[in-house]
Amino acid sequence: FYRHILSSIKKTNSKYSELSQPELLTKIQQLISKRNKPLLMLFDEIDQLPSKTICEVYKWANLKNSQVIVIGIANEILLTEKLTQLFCYKVTPSLVSFKAYTEKQMAAIVKSRLEPDLISLFDPKAINYISTKCIAAGDIRKTLQ
């Protein structure tokens, strides 16, 4: 994870395999502190990372002279609260919540993903049934699998 981030910041394909995790973190922090342009770091599924790693990532935005903007996308609605309790932030991050898809929206997304000639093979009730069941899971990917 940290090797990939370091490679991205330095814009190189080097894998930094010779560096330990603490060395990688130090190198990332040094680069961030010396950077004179903004750096946007976007992490999808950030809630899948260990809490310690998430805290480390958000601390980068608070480093001296840091111009890092960290955006974490998560399915876990209570992630911000949980990490605030772990004292990960000097400033509590902004939280933007999105409403879950409705059954109708899920069904429309499924239909849009089907090839036009395949839609006729499915009973509309079946698509609606699948959409209803997947709403409980709260993840549209389950509907599309």
C-alpha positions, 0 to 999 in steps of 0.5 A: 500500500505505502509502496504504491503511494510513494511510487505515485507521489514520485511518479516512478515505477520503482517498487521501493522493495528495499524500504521497510514500512517505517522507512516508507512512511518517513519518505512519504511524509518528507515528500508531502512536507516538501511539496509546493503544489497541492496533492489530492489523494483519493482512497476508495473503500478506505474502510477496508484498510486497517484503522492504523493505516487510515489514521496515518493517511489522514495525518498526512493532510496535517503535516507541516507545510502539507498541501495534501487533500485526502478524500476517503470513500467508505461504505461504513457510515460510522467510520469518521466517528470510530476514527475520531475516537482513536484521535486520528485527526487534529480536525474532524473530517467533513462527512458527505453522506449519500442516500442509498439507492431505491429499489426502483433505481437499482432495477433501472441500473440493472436494466441499463447494464443488460444488453438490449436483447437480454432484457427480454430474457428476464422477467421484470419481477425477477429484476425487482426481486433481486433489487429488493433483496440487495437493498438490505445489503446496501451495496449495488455491487451485490445486485450486479454480480 
